[in-house]
């Protein structure tokens, strides 16, 4: 938990009314709530199981598929173009590699996600069509989180599950980013250059808060979906009435 807090501190800065700083202030409470969900607390303690990780990857795949397809479709939008970095940030291909590693070549038939993941995905599709500027909030909260606390979680995953090398851990790797801290500074600078009306800024801030709420609901749904049972000498997580991907 302390490592996650440290990752957030590295992102701190005083840049007044810049959009990135406004989002950080607006989402502070929900950010802490997301980190303190039962699933994330177990994760940070190194108690993640292989089944939990695999089911989490399934939800991340659906979320990033929606996010990145909408970012691609709106790449020329004035609010999206400044923060559009597909070569450096795109996670979809990495998630596909991880899912194939764990589930095999027919992994698409085995993707299981809870209702909260579908709601998150649907929200991304909706704003991509109706209000593309709100994608900024989701891109910021997801990608900068991946470059910060996500790196800590990657190390925990490898150690907890005893994974060798990088197989099954592609999601946490950003080969196109040589320095996460410098890239985050660039990303914030680009984001702060976006010209938004006062009403649009308020909408982006609200969407960022909602983005964290979506994550909280996904984590809680995943926890409910999984029934943890401990057997002699093993600690296995068993899916409990999951909702299949359609």
C-alpha positions in Angstrom: 0.0 0.0 0.0 2.8 2.3 0.9 4.3 1.8 -2.6 1.0 2.8 -4.2 1.0 6.0 -2.1 4.6 6.7 -3.1 3.7 6.4 -6.8 1.0 9.0 -6.3 3.4 11.4 -4.5 5.7 11.2 -7.5 2.9 12.7 -9.5 2.3 15.6 -7.2 2.9 19.1 -8.3 1.5 22.6 -7.9 0.4 23.9 -11.2 -2.7 25.8 -10.1 -5.7 25.6 -12.4 -4.2 23.2 -15.0 -6.6 20.5 -16.0 -4.4 17.7 -14.8 -4.2 19.2 -11.4 -7.9 19.9 -11.2 -8.6 16.2 -12.1 -6.2 15.0 -9.4 -7.9 17.2 -6.8 -11.4 16.2 -7.9 -10.6 12.5 -7.9 -8.5 12.3 -4.8 -11.3 10.7 -2.6 -12.3 8.2 -5.3 -8.7 7.3 -6.0 -8.2 6.3 -2.4 -11.5 4.4 -2.4 -10.4 2.5 -5.5 -7.1 1.5 -3.9 -8.9 0.4 -0.7 -11.4 -2.0 -2.4 -11.1 -5.5 -1.0 -9.7 -6.8 -4.3 -7.0 -4.1 -4.6 -6.0 -4.4 -0.9 -5.5 -8.2 -1.4 -3.6 -7.5 -4.5 -1.2 -5.0 -2.9 -0.6 -7.5 0.0 0.6 -10.0 -2.6 -2.4 -12.2 -2.1 -3.5 -12.2 -5.7 -4.3 -15.6 -7.2 -3.9 -16.7 -10.8 -7.6 -16.9 -11.3 -8.1 -13.5 -9.9 -5.5 -12.1 -12.2 -6.9 -13.8 -15.2 -10.4 -12.5 -14.5 -9.0 -9.0 -14.0 -7.2 -9.2 -17.3 -10.6 -10.1 -19.0 -12.2 -6.9 -17.6 -9.2 -4.8 -18.5 -9.4 -6.1 -22.1 -13.0 -5.1 -22.5 -12.3 -1.7 -21.0 -9.3 -0.9 -23.1 -10.9 -2.3 -26.2 -13.7 0.3 -25.8 -11.4 3.1 -24.8 -8.8 2.7 -27.5 -11.3 2.1 -30.3 -13.1 5.3 -29.3 -9.7 7.2 -29.0 -8.8 5.9 -32.5 -12.1 7.0 -33.9 -11.8 10.4 -32.4 -8.1 10.9 -32.9 -8.5 14.1 -34.8 -10.9 15.7 -32.3 -9.4 18.9 -30.8 -9.7 17.5 -27.3 -8.3 14.1 -28.1 -5.5 14.8 -30.5 -3.1 16.3 -27.9 -3.3 13.2 -25.7 -3.4 10.6 -28.4 -0.3 8.4 -28.0 -1.2 5.0 -29.4 2.4 3.9 -30.1 3.4 4.7 -26.5 0.3 3.8 -24.5 -2.0 1.4 -26.2 -2.7 -1.6 -24.0 -5.0 -3.7 -26.2 -2.3 -5.7 -28.0 -0.5 -6.4 -24.7 -3.7 -7.6 -23.1 -4.4 -9.9 -26.0 -0.9 -11.4 -25.6 -1.5 -12.0 -21.9 -4.9 -13.5 -22.4 -3.6 -15.9 -25.1 -0.8 -16.9 -22.8 -3.2 -17.9 -20.0 -6.2 -19.1 -22.0 -4.8 -20.3 -25.3 -5.5 -19.3 -28.9 -9.2 -19.5 -28.4 -9.1 -17.0 -25.5 -11.9 -14.8 -26.9 -14.4 -17.6 -26.2 -13.3 -17.7 -22.6 -13.4 -14.0 -21.6 -15.6 -13.5 -18.6 -16.6 -10.1 -17.2 -19.0 -8.9 -14.5 -21.9 -6.4 -15.2 -19.9 -3.4 -14.0 -17.3 -4.0 -16.7 -20.1 -3.9 -19.3 -21.4 -0.7 -17.9 -17.9 0.8 -18.0 -17.5 -0.3 -21.6 -20.9 1.1 -22.6 -20.1 4.5 -21.0 -16.9 4.7 -23.0 -18.8 3.9 -26.2 -21.5 6.5 -25.4 -19.1 9.4 -24.8 -17.0 8.4 -27.8 -20.1 9.0 -30.0 -21.7 11.8 -28.1 -19.0 13.8 -26.2 -15.5 12.8 -27.3 -13.9 15.4 -25.1 -14.9 13.4 -22.1 -12.5 10.6 -23.2 -9.8 12.8 -21.9 -10.9 12.0 -18.3 -10.8 8.2 -18.9 -7.5 8.3 -20.8 -5.8 10.3 -18.1 -7.0 8.2 -15.2 -6.2 4.9 -16.9 -2.9 5.5 -18.6 -1.3 7.6 -16.0 -2.4 5.1 -13.4 -0.8 2.4 -15.5 2.5 4.3 -15.6 2.4 4.9 -11.9 0.8 2.4 -9.5 0.4 -0.1 -12.3 4.1 -0.6 -12.4 4.1 -1.5 -8.7 1.2 -4.0 -9.3 3.2 -5.5 -12.1 6.0 -6.4 -9.8 3.6 -7.7 -7.2 1.9 -9.9 -9.8 5.2 -11.4 -11.0 6.3 -12.2 -7.5 3.0 -13.4 -6.1 2.2 -15.7 -9.1 5.8 -16.8 -9.6 5.8 -15.8 -13.2 9.1 -16.2 -15.0 10.2 -13.5 -17.4 7.6 -11.2 -18.9 5.1 -13.9 -20.1 1.6 -13.0 -18.9 2.8 -9.6 -17.8 2.7 -7.6 -21.1 0.0 -5.3 -19.8 2.5 -3.7 -17.4 5.2 -3.2 -20.0 5.5 0.1 -22.0 8.4 -0.5 -24.5 7.6 2.8 -26.2 8.1 4.8 -23.0 11.7 5.1 -21.9 11.0 7.2 -18.9 7.6 7.0 -17.3 8.1 10.1 -15.2 9.2 12.2 -18.2 6.3 10.8 -20.3 3.8 11.6 -17.6 5.1 15.2 -17.6 4.7 15.4 -21.4 1.2 13.9 -21.2 0.1 16.4 -18.5 1.5 19.3 -20.6 -0.4 18.1 -23.7 -3.5 17.7 -21.6 -3.2 21.1 -20.1 -3.0 22.6 -23.6 -6.5 21.4 -24.5 -8.9 24.4 -24.9 -12.1 23.7 -23.1 -15.0 25.9 -22.1 -15.8 26.3 -18.4 -18.8 23.9 -18.8 -16.7 21.4 -20.7 -14.0 21.5 -18.1 -16.6 20.8 -15.4 -17.9 17.9 -17.4 -14.4 16.4 -17.8 -13.8 16.7 -14.0 -17.1 15.0 -13.3 -16.3 12.3 -15.8 -12.9 11.7 -14.1 -14.7 11.1 -10.8 -17.1 8.8 -12.5 -14.2 6.9 -14.1 -12.8 6.1 -10.7 -16.3 5.1 -9.6 -16.5 2.7 -12.6 -13.2 1.1 -11.5 -14.5 0.7 -8.0 -17.6 -1.0 -9.2 -15.6 -3.3 -11.4 -13.3 -4.3 -8.6 -16.2 -4.9 -6.3 -18.1 -6.9 -8.9 -15.0 -9.0 -9.5 -14.7 -9.7 -5.8 -18.3 -10.8 -5.7 -17.9 -12.9 -8.8 -15.0 -14.8 -7.3 -15.4 -17.1 -4.3 -12.1 -17.7 -2.6 -11.6 -21.1 -1.1 -8.5 -22.3 0.6 -7.7 -26.0 0.5 -4.8 -27.9 2.1 -1.6 -26.6 0.6 -3.4 -24.5 -2.0 -5.1 -21.2 -2.4 -7.4 -21.2 -5.3 -10.0 -18.8 -6.6 -13.1 -20.3 -8.1 -15.4 -18.3 -10.4 -18.9 -18.0 -9.0 -21.7 -17.6 -11.6 -19.7 -15.3 -13.9 -21.3 -13.4 -16.7 -20.0 -14.5 -20.0 -18.7 -12.2 -22.7 -21.0 -11.6 -25.6 
